[in-house]
């Protein structure tokens, strides 16, 4: 049986693949803007965002579109990605897979080590990346600032670049393009974004009663 950490890694399609802290040189201009975005994010007690993702496998000419919605509060999150539901209370991660009628339980620390940490979706650059300023670029009719993120531990990652598109006025991530090493790219586009909003009651705990008949599989044992 596939462990939930592997399932989660596939779901996020290398967006949040493992990173290692380091000290590679980055463009001062890129560092300056990203620091402002991080500061804005740190000032938010909660985050709610809706986004779409498109996976492009160029080798097999395969495309897959998914809609996602995430609520974040500190290191806790509630993510709905397609039919999947992934919940973390800061210590434990529940991954509900409706097709199998199963929910996998893992330690949050183990999941984070595998590179799956939605709590850092909008500040992924803070550790383990060299940042390169690419300038202004038009995306879907909007003039955005592009900064490329290159993982410092390149051999440990399934991607070589994350193209990060930022609304420099709003200090908000609008789009991420993950360039995979094996010819698979993933494009994430943020639709609605709200800071300091209300979090649905019970969002950060998995309630089996909401999913009758679910088999709970505890990988912590």
Secondary structure, DSSP 8 states (H G I E B T S, - for coil): ---HHHHHHHHHTTTT-----------HHHHHHHHHHHHHHHT-S-EEEEEEEEEEETTTTEEEEEEEEEEEETTEEEEEETTEEEEE-SSEEEEEETTTTEEEEEEHHHHHHTT--GGGTT-GGGSSEEEEEEEEEEETTEEEEEEEEEESSGGG-SEEEEEEEEETTTTEEEEEEEEETTSEEEEEEEEEEEES----TTTTS--GGGSTT-EEEETT-
